[in-house]
Amino acid sequence: MENVLVRGIAGNMGKQAAISVMECDNFRLSAGVDINASGKKIDELPSLKKAPSREIFQSVERAIKEKDLNVMIDFTSAEGLLQAAETALEAGMNLIIGTTGLSENDREELAEMTESRGLSVLLAPNFSLGAVLLMEMSEKAAEYFNRVEIIEGHHQGKDDAPSGTSIATAEKLSGCQKMAGEEDIDFTVEGVRGGEVNNVKIHSLRLPGLVARQEVILGGEGQTLTLEHDTTSRSAFRPGIKLALRSIDEFDGFVYGLENLL
C-alpha cells in the first residue's frame, strides 16, 4: 500500500485528486498540504466527507516529518512548486504534477531534479483523457493543415493564461505557418489576434459557467477542420489521475504529458 500526499488538497483539483486516490486500489490517502486548510482534517473539507480523517499540514516538510509517504500529487500554482517538488524528491517520493503555468526552464529544472535522484515524475498539463486525445488528434491533423489557431476557455478563477493544455497542444504541432500579411493589418484593438506559441495563435476565454474547453481550428485551401473538447465537470480528471497513480512505478525519470502513459 502506497501512502499519498495531496498538495493543494483544499482546491477544486486537489479534491478531485483526493477522491481519485480513495478510488484507487493499493493507494492510501495519508495526508494533505494546503495553506488555506492547515490544522484541519481531510474529512472536514467540502466534498471529502467520506475521506479518512487525516491531517492537513502547512507544508510538505511538515507532512514528511509526520508521515511515511511514497507519492505526492500536486495541484497548486507554479510559485513554490519547484521547492516543494525538490523537498518531496529528497524524501524519496514519486510525483504526479498537474500544476500549470510552468516555464520551459521550470520543466527542465524539474527534469534535472528527477533524473539525478532516480525517481519518477509525471508532469501533465491536463488529466482529462478526452483533452489528451484531442491533443493527439490535433497533432495528426496538423500534418495536412499548415494554419492552426486554438481557442481555450476556463473558469474565472484559473491563475494562468493561456492554459497549459493549449500551450502543450501548440508545441506538438509541427510545420504550422504564420498568417501571411498579418503584419500589414491595421488592428484597431490591441491584442485582438491573441498570443502565439510555435506559430499557433492562442485565444483565451475566462467566463463564469466554464470548467475547461478547447477548440483547435485548422485551416486549409477551401476548408476548415475543428476539433473540440469540453469538460463539464472536474470529475473528468479522475480517470487520468488514477491512470497516473497506477503507472507511477512503471517508468523511471521525468515524463511530460499524460499521453505518454496511454
N, C-alpha and C positions, 0 to 999 in steps of 0.2 A: 504494500500500500504506500503510495507516494503522497507526501504532505505538500499541499499547495497554499501559497500566499497570494492573495489578490491585492495588488496595489491600485488604489483608486476605487475601492470597493463600494463607496457610497454614491458613486456616479452612475449614470444610466448604463454605460457599458460595463462598469465594474460589477454591477448587479447581475447582468447577463453572464459575465464570466463566472461569478459565484454559482449561479444556477447550473451552468454547464459542468462545473466541477462536481456538483452534487448528483448530476445525472450520469456521470462517467464512472464506470467500474474501475476499481483499483486506484482511485484518486480520492483524497480526503481534503475537504476544505478546512484548513487548520488555523488560519489567521487572515486578518485583513490589515491594510495600511491605508489610512485616509486622514489628512489633517483636519477635515471637517467633521469627523466622527470618532476621533481617538478617545479611548476611555469607555466607549460603548461596546456592546456585544453585537455580533453579526446579526443575530435573530431579532434585534431591536430595529433594524433598518426596514423601511417600507419595501415590500415585495420579497423580503427574505425571512418571513416569519417562521418558515419551516427549516431554516438553516440551523446548523449546530451553534450552540451558544459559545462561540469562540471570541477571543479578544480582537479588537481593532486598535492597532498601535499608531503612534505618531510618525514612526519612521521605520524603514527597512532594518536599520541597525538594531533597533529595539526588538523587533519581531524575531530577528535571528538569535538574539541573546536568550529569548524566552522559549523559542520553539525549535524543534528539529524539522527543517524544511528542505524540500527537494526541488520544487518548481516555483517560479514567480511568474504570475500573469500581470501585465501592466497595461492599464488603460487610464492614462493621466494626460499630462501635457509634455511638450518637448523640454520645457525648462526643468532641469533637475533630473531628467531621465538617465543621462549617461552616468551620473554619480550613483544613482540608485542601482543601475544595472551593474556597475563595477562592484559595488558592495555585495550584491547577490552572487555574482560570479566568483568573487573571492571566497564566499562561503560554500562554493561548490554546487550552486543551484543552476539548473537549466532555465531558460527564459522564453516566454511567449509574450511578444510585444505587439499591441495594437495601437499604440500611441502614434499619432501622425504629427506633421509639422517639422519632422527632422530634415536637416540639410543633407546633401550628399557627403559632406565632411563628417557629419554626425554618424551616418551609416558606416562610413569607412572606419571611424574610430571604434564603433561598436563591433564591427567585424574583427578588427585587430585584437580587441579585448577577448573576444571569444576564442579565436584561434590560439592565442597564447596560453589558454587555460585548458584546452581540450574538452570543452563543454559544448552544449547545443543551444543555439539561439534562433528563434524564428521571429522575424520582423515582418508583419503583414499589414499593408495599408487598408485591407478590407477582409473581413471574415465571412461575408456573405458568399455562399457558393455561386449564387446567380451572378453576382457582381464580378467574381473571379472569372467565370465562364465568359461573361461579356468582354472582359479584357482579352481573353484568348481568341474569341471570335473576331474582335476588332483587329488584332494583330494579323490574322489570316486575311481579312477583307482588305486591309491596307496594302496588301501585295498587288491589288488590282485597281486601287483608287489612290491617287497621289495628293489629293487635298482632303484634309480632315479637320473638323472642329468638334469640340466637346462642350456640352452644357451640363454642369453638375449642380445639384441642389441639395441643401441640407437645412436643418432646423437653425433657428437664430442663435442658439447657444454654442454652436461649434466655434472653437477657438481659432482655427486657421482657415485660410482660403488661398488658392484653391485647395480642394480636398487632396489627400494623399493618393486616393484611388485615381483621380483624374491625372495627376502628375505621373503615376506609375503607368497608366494607360498610354499617355503620350510618349513616355520614354520607350515603350515597347514598339512603337510604330516607326519602322524604318522607311526611308525613301519619301517621306512627306515633303511637299514643296510649299514655300510661301506663296501667298496670293500675288500674282503678277500685277504690277501697277498700284499696289496698295499705298505706296509712298506718295502717289500723286493725288490721292483722295483728299478733299477738303473736309476734314472732320469738324463738325460744329459742336460736338460734345466730346470732351476729353475722356479717353479710356473706353469708348464705346465698342471697340473691337476686342476688348478683353486682354488677358495676359497671354504669354506664349511659352511653350516648352517644346523643344525638338521640332520647331516649325509648325506646331499644332496650337491653334488658338483655343484658350480655355475661358469659359464664361461661368461665373459662379452666382447661383441664386441662394439667398438666405431668407426664408419665409416661414411664418407660423404655419403649422399643418404638415410641413415636410419632415420626414425622418432622413431619408437619403435616396437620391436618384441620380442616374447618369444617362445621358444620351451621347452616342458617338455618331456623328453625321459625316458620311464620306461622300465626296462629290467626284463625278467623272463626266465625260462627254455625254450630254443628253440624259443624265440620270443621277439620282442620289440614293444612297442606302443609309437607313437609320437603324441603329441598334440601341435598344433602351432597356434599362433595368430599374425597377422601383422597389425600394424597401419600405414596406408599410408598417412593419413592427420590428423592434430591435431583437425580438426572438429569432429573426432570420439569421443572426450572427452566431447562434448557439451551435448549430451543426459544424460550422467551421472551427469554432473554438475547441469542440470535442475532438474533431479530426486532429487538430494541433496537439492536444494532450496525448492522444493515443499514438502519435507519431514522434513525440519529442525524444524518445530513447532509440529511435530507429535511424537517426542521422547524427553526424558529428559536424561541428563547426557552425558557421553563420549561413542562414538561408533567408533570402528576401523574397517574400511573396508566397501566399498560400497555394498558388497554382503548382508549386514545386512538390507539393505533397499529394496532389490528385493522381 
